[in-house]
Amino acid sequence: MDAKKIEDIAKQINDSIPSGVKDFAGNMEQRIKTILQQQLSKLDVVTHEELDVQQQLLLRLRQRVEQLEQQVQQLQQGTENKD
């Protein structure tokens, strides 16, 4: 996740906290940001670009498998005709 988005989320959370709690917590925004970064780093996520690359790779692999299946079928038919 983008660091700017994390900062924005942390700021929104911090802004929603009453001022008395803010004074008590001191650097609440930094703590929230740190916790968010730690938790988000544990998630198994990929960027849209990485997903697009993987989808294209999968498409090419699927096409190659179909070609190989056709070749195998042709070879099997050739073997059956010789028998």
C-alpha positions in Angstrom: 0.0 0.0 0.0 1.2 3.5 -0.8 2.9 5.3 2.1 0.9 8.5 1.4 -2.4 6.5 1.8 -1.2 5.1 5.1 -0.4 8.6 6.3 -3.8 9.9 5.1 -5.6 7.1 7.0 -3.5 7.6 10.1 -4.2 11.4 9.9 -8.0 10.7 9.6 -7.9 8.4 12.6 -5.9 10.9 14.5 -8.2 13.8 13.6 -11.2 11.9 14.8 -9.8 11.5 18.3 -10.9 14.0 20.9 -8.3 16.6 21.8 -8.1 15.4 25.4 -7.1 11.9 24.2 -4.7 13.4 21.7 -2.9 15.3 24.5 -2.7 12.1 26.6 -1.4 10.0 23.7 1.1 12.5 22.5 2.3 11.1 19.2 -0.8 9.0 18.4 -0.6 9.7 14.7 2.9 8.2 14.5 1.9 5.2 16.6 -1.1 4.6 14.4 0.9 4.9 11.2 3.5 2.5 12.5 0.9 -0.1 13.5 -0.8 0.3 10.1 2.4 -0.3 8.3 3.3 -3.3 10.4 -0.1 -4.9 9.9 -0.3 -4.1 6.1 3.1 -5.5 5.6 1.8 -8.8 6.8 -0.9 -8.9 4.1 -0.3 -10.9 1.0 -1.1 -8.2 -1.6 0.2 -7.3 -5.1 0.0 -4.2 -7.2 -2.4 -3.9 -10.2 0.7 -4.0 -12.4 2.0 -7.2 -10.9 -1.5 -8.8 -11.3 -1.7 -7.7 -14.9 1.7 -9.2 -15.6 0.7 -12.5 -14.0 -2.6 -12.6 -16.0 -0.7 -12.1 -19.2 1.7 -14.8 -18.3 -1.2 -17.2 -17.4 -2.9 -16.4 -20.7 0.3 -17.3 -22.7 0.8 -20.4 -20.6 -2.8 -21.5 -21.3 -2.3 -20.9 -25.0 0.8 -23.0 -25.0 -0.9 -25.8 -23.1 -3.7 -25.8 -25.7 -1.0 -26.0 -28.5 0.7 -28.9 -26.8 -2.6 -30.7 -26.3 -3.3 -30.4 -30.0 0.1 -31.7 -30.9 -0.3 -34.7 -28.5 -3.7 -35.4 -30.0 -2.3 -35.3 -33.6 0.5 -37.6 -32.5 -1.9 -40.0 -31.0 -4.1 -40.0 -34.1 -1.0 -40.6 -36.2 -0.1 -43.6 -34.1 -3.6 -45.0 -34.2 -3.7 -44.7 -38.0 -0.4 -46.8 -38.3 -1.8 -49.6 -36.2 
